[in-house]
């Protein structure tokens, strides 16, 4: 039989967090998202607050958020730069791949052996099946309306605009 030892420090920590959570419920104060992974926090906040509502007034942020907002704007710029660099690399890969694809013809795999290593080449056809939503909407509009699934997402986007 395996023996399980009780970790009193861990138990105290769990009960302390539980007491904080119960206090927040009793005092109508929602618990903070500190200590929660950012992706889970954003998912939870989206579920809690739901979709954005157009027509609400613009929120004026206090100065203490300037550093975080500037960091978001800078990182979003880096992501855009990386995405354009990725597109450039993908075009270059495609250009190099044309001659390789001509040599491969119907073959799925190839190999080039050198004195130091092997280059393994795959040119495999991937097949996916999904409904043609345009055809479904045209031929069966009522079925399309019944099976259409709406998804929602919200992301924070920061733009810097000179005054």
C-alpha positions, 0 to 999 in steps of 0.5 A: 500500500502506498503511504500518503503524507499530509502536507500541512503547509500546502493544506494551510495555503489551500484553506487560506485561498478558499477563505479569501474566495468565500470572503470575496463572494460574501462581500460581492468583490470578484476575486482577482486574476492574480496567480492565474495564467493569462490565457485562462484569465482572459478566457474567464473574463470573456465568459464573465463579462460577455461580448462588448457593447457598442455605444458605451462611453470610452474608458479613460485609463489612469496613468498607472496603466501607461507602462503596460499599455505601451508594452502591449503596443510595442509587442503587437508591433513586433508580432506584425513585424514577425508576421511579415517576415514569416510571409517573406520566408514562406514565399522564399520557401515556395520559390525553392520548392517548385523545382523539388516538387517537379522532381518528386512528381507523384512521390510522397517521400525523398532523401538526399544523403550527404557525408554528414547527414540525410535530408528527408523530403516529404511532399505528401497530399493532405486531405481534409473534409469540411462542409462547403458553407456557401453551397449549403447556404445556397441549397439549404438556407434553413438548414444552414441557419439551424447549424451555423455556429457563432464564435466570439473573441475579444483581444486587447489592441493598443494603438499609439496616436500622436496628439 
